[in-house]
Amino acid sequence: MNLRQTRVQRLLAAIEPTGADNGAASSDIDLRAMFGALGPALLEASQATNEVEVTLQGLARAYGRPDLRVFVLPTLIIIEDPKSEKTAVFPATGEPLRLDQAGSIEELVQRAASDQLEPAHVVSEVERITRLKPRFGFLLSLLGQVLLTLGFGMVMNPTPTAVPIYAALGLVVGLILMIGSKARTLSLVLPVLTAFVATVAVSLASQSITEGNVLLLVAPALVSLLPGLTLTIAAVELTNGQIMAGASRLVYGFARLGLLAFGVYVGITVTGASLTENTSSERLGAWAPWVGILLVGVGYYFSEVAPKRSMVWIVFALALAYAAQLLGHLLLGTELSGMIGALVAVPAIYLASHLRAAPPPAVMLTCAYWMLVPGALGFIGLSEAASGAAGAAGTLMQTIGSIVAIAIGMVLGTGISRDTGAAARAWNRHGTVHRAAVSSNSGDWRGSRRGSL
């Protein structure tokens, strides 16, 4: 029995009514338990609190209980039932879900909303999904980390001499993450340790190989630890008025960046390396970022254990986000390019998710956000600031501006998708009613003709 199941059962025992014949109250308890299982799972699937709140309120309406009040915080789900005057609190402190688990949870939510599944069945399904073991073993997961580092490196800094360094750092960092995460004490300092080891490895390499680009070489290797997605979700929550959730997530994201920057600072201090960048090095052609996107897609598929037959769709989401960001760069400049990227990518991904072979939108959106979020820029800016390098403040301000721009694009893109979906559903309902009316009138006309004959 896992931790989630134990907590749900304990909370159910605490809110269970004393009357044994109260069938309606028992049904309400089941519904609250369903929300208490789905809500934390959605949060652990990296969804913003406002999105989780909208989803749970939609489920409450689908189950005929629109009066239920739902409050969502990054680590808590609060369900208030005005009918029974009871409140249930469910913690969301589990491990982040893999992509296959996140996709399964979203599919379960959609089935529950459309088919009104039994709440007890939904709870058991959530427990089953969260207990699923990854279908990829150690070697494929390690390969995924190497491909992720190599892919992001070719997108950020595609130079011929950097490519083998990216592959080597991806292997080293992948081993540290996969081994260190199993040791509880070591996992607490994993960001600092990983950043330190990566920085030392790059700094001790020959100057002719690194070309002085220490931070640009280290950043892709730490992509799994960079809190770019966390910072962007925080900006989305703040934009939607979720002040407590957004502020706490923002503090956590910058604290994570600070730990990584401290590891880099210690590594640079120990080795005496310089942060001076050599921008005169020859870069690979315009094809390099697109090859990098393909590598990132394959890397995500293995490292994050994406759903089966979703690799093509992940690459599609990454390429779409990158292409839209390039368009934004041409129209509005670097700082606002992420807004155009999110504004184009989010509705397109929701539209593509309606295709039969496509995975749930949460899978594609998570990968697209990773291509948009400037977590590496924030990491570089903090590392430069810790080392006293010039221009660090400008890099940090650029990062903050980019995060806000992406958040606005995400909010607008999601709003467009919802409004379009609502209009399409209304149109379909109108068409159905119109066809039924025409059919009824036609039947009346045929009946009157038969009667007259």
Beta strands, then each sheet from edge to edge (+ up, - down):
strand 1: 69-73
strand 2: 76-81
strand 3: 86-91
sheet 1: 1+ 2- 3+
end
